[in-house]
């Protein structure tokens, strides 16, 4: 069965004039996005919680029964007194910054109805700008920054998100519940790292913003 499936992919590849590299056909054949990757263990030492600088962490973040809960208000302060950025409560993965190779973030996310305008996952760092990618929730739909729609109708349900970054090729891919949803070129190389939680967009945000995460994992292609 696997041989037959591979042959069909090759035929499709040839029929498309070779437009899709065979290394990128996992979203065509239904393979898991983590296939071919090696799991990178995370510990508490790899987690740094960024939150409004003037309040205790427990007022904007909790971790109960394996679930990280992040919330923030539109009039909260930034994470640092000298920062002019929007309010956030995010988990910054530290100690695993990268500048080359193929890396993948995976996690199961939940965004409650009524919260809108929050970045729930990002890759920080780029040659052009501060971030490589921001994935935001507006009215239940996931967008690339505030433009292209990545996935729809994500409120009030757990969904699995996989974000793959091939630094050397400058490519990004997004999978939701194991299905390929979006791809785009990155913003150039840099000191790169993953973050998840809530980070308010510059505009069109709800007063209260929240996301929950569990089973956060990193992978690397060796």
C-alpha positions in Angstrom: 0.0 0.0 0.0 2.8 2.4 0.8 4.5 1.6 -2.5 1.3 2.3 -4.4 0.8 5.6 -2.5 4.3 6.6 -3.3 3.9 5.8 -7.0 0.7 7.9 -7.1 2.6 10.8 -5.6 5.4 10.5 -8.1 2.8 10.5 -10.9 1.2 13.6 -9.4 4.6 15.2 -9.1 5.4 14.5 -12.8 2.0 15.7 -13.8 2.6 19.0 -12.1 5.8 19.4 -14.0 7.9 18.9 -10.9 6.5 21.9 -9.2 6.3 20.2 -5.8 9.6 18.8 -4.5 9.2 15.1 -3.4 10.6 16.2 0.0 7.4 18.4 0.4 4.8 15.7 -0.4 3.9 14.8 3.2 0.9 17.0 3.1 -0.3 15.2 -0.1 -0.1 11.7 1.3 -1.5 12.2 4.7 1.8 11.6 6.6 2.2 13.1 10.1 4.0 16.4 9.9 6.5 15.1 12.5 7.6 12.2 10.3 11.4 12.4 9.7 12.0 14.7 12.6 13.7 13.9 15.9 12.0 14.9 19.2 13.9 17.6 21.2 13.2 17.2 24.9 12.0 20.2 26.8 12.3 20.9 30.6 11.1 23.7 32.8 14.5 25.3 32.3 13.4 25.9 28.6 10.3 27.8 29.6 10.4 31.6 30.3 7.0 33.3 30.9 6.8 36.9 29.7 3.9 38.9 31.2 3.0 42.5 32.0 6.0 43.8 34.0 3.9 45.3 36.8 1.9 42.3 38.0 2.8 38.9 39.4 2.9 36.0 36.9 0.0 34.1 38.5 -2.3 37.0 37.6 -1.8 36.3 33.9 -0.6 32.6 33.7 -1.5 29.3 35.2 -0.4 25.7 34.7 -2.9 23.1 35.9 -3.1 19.4 35.0 -0.8 19.8 32.0 -2.5 22.9 30.6 -0.8 26.3 30.2 -3.3 29.1 30.3 -2.3 32.6 29.2 -4.5 35.7 29.3 -4.0 39.4 29.0 -6.0 42.6 28.8 -5.8 45.3 26.2 -4.8 47.9 28.7 -2.0 45.8 30.3 1.5 47.0 30.4 4.3 45.6 28.1 6.6 42.8 29.4 9.4 45.3 30.0 9.2 48.9 31.3 11.2 50.2 28.3 9.2 48.3 25.7 6.6 50.0 23.4 5.1 46.7 22.3 1.6 45.5 22.9 0.7 43.5 26.1 1.5 39.8 26.1 1.6 36.7 28.3 3.8 34.2 26.4 5.9 31.2 26.9 9.3 31.8 25.4 11.3 28.7 24.6 14.8 29.4 25.7 18.1 27.5 25.4 17.0 26.2 22.0 17.5 29.2 19.8 18.4 28.3 16.2 19.8 30.0 13.1 19.9 27.1 10.6 18.4 23.7 9.9 14.7 22.5 9.9 12.8 23.0 13.2 9.3 22.3 14.2 7.0 23.5 17.0 4.0 21.4 18.0 1.2 22.0 20.5 -2.5 21.6 21.2 -4.2 24.9 21.5 -7.6 26.2 22.7 -9.0 29.7 22.1 -12.3 30.6 23.8 -15.0 32.4 21.9 -15.1 36.1 22.5 -11.4 36.7 22.5 -9.9 38.1 19.4 -6.8 39.8 18.0 -4.2 37.7 19.8 -1.1 36.1 18.4 -1.1 32.6 19.8 2.2 31.3 18.4 5.2 33.0 16.7 8.8 32.6 15.6 10.8 35.5 16.9 13.8 36.8 15.0 14.4 37.5 11.3 16.7 39.4 9.0 13.8 41.7 8.1 11.7 42.8 11.0 11.4 41.3 14.5 9.5 38.1 13.7 9.6 35.4 11.1 5.9 34.5 11.5 2.9 35.5 13.7 -0.2 33.3 13.8 -3.2 35.3 15.1 -6.8 34.5 15.9 -9.4 37.0 14.7 -13.1 36.1 15.3 -12.2 32.4 15.4 -10.1 32.4 12.3 -6.3 32.0 12.2 -4.4 34.5 10.1 -0.8 35.0 9.0 -0.2 38.3 10.8 -3.4 40.2 10.0 -3.7 39.1 6.4 -4.0 35.6 4.9 -6.4 33.2 6.5 -4.7 30.0 7.6 -7.6 28.1 9.1 -11.2 28.9 10.1 -13.6 28.2 12.9 -11.1 27.4 15.7 -13.0 28.8 18.7 -13.9 26.6 21.7 -12.1 23.4 20.6 -8.7 21.9 21.0 -6.7 21.8 17.8 -3.2 20.5 17.1 -0.8 23.0 15.5 2.5 22.2 13.8 4.7 25.0 12.6 7.8 23.9 10.5 10.6 26.3 9.6 13.2 25.3 7.1 15.8 28.1 7.6 18.1 27.1 4.8 15.4 27.1 2.2 13.6 30.0 3.8 10.2 28.2 4.0 7.4 28.0 6.6 4.6 25.5 6.8 1.6 25.3 9.0 -0.5 22.2 9.8 -3.7 22.1 11.8 -4.8 18.7 13.1 -2.2 17.1 10.9 -3.5 18.7 7.7 -1.4 21.0 5.6 -2.9 24.5 5.7 -0.4 27.2 4.7 3.1 27.8 3.5 5.1 31.0 2.9 8.6 32.3 2.7 10.2 33.5 5.9 11.7 36.9 6.6 15.3 35.8 6.4 17.7 34.2 8.9 18.3 35.5 12.4 18.5 34.5 16.0 15.3 32.4 16.0 13.1 31.0 18.8 9.5 29.8 19.3 6.9 31.5 21.6 3.2 30.7 22.3 0.5 32.2 24.5 -1.2 35.6 23.8 0.3 38.7 22.3 -2.1 41.5 21.3 -2.2 42.6 17.7 -1.7 46.3 17.0 -5.5 46.8 16.3 -8.9 45.1 16.2 -8.4 43.3 19.5 -10.9 42.3 22.2 -10.4 43.7 25.7 -9.7 40.2 27.1 -7.5 37.8 25.2 -6.7 34.1 26.1 -5.2 30.9 24.8 -4.5 27.6 26.3 -1.7 25.1 25.4 -0.8 21.6 26.2 1.6 18.9 24.9 4.1 21.6 23.7 7.0 19.9 21.8 9.9 20.7 19.6 11.4 18.7 16.8 14.5 19.0 14.6 15.4 17.3 11.3 18.8 15.7 11.6 
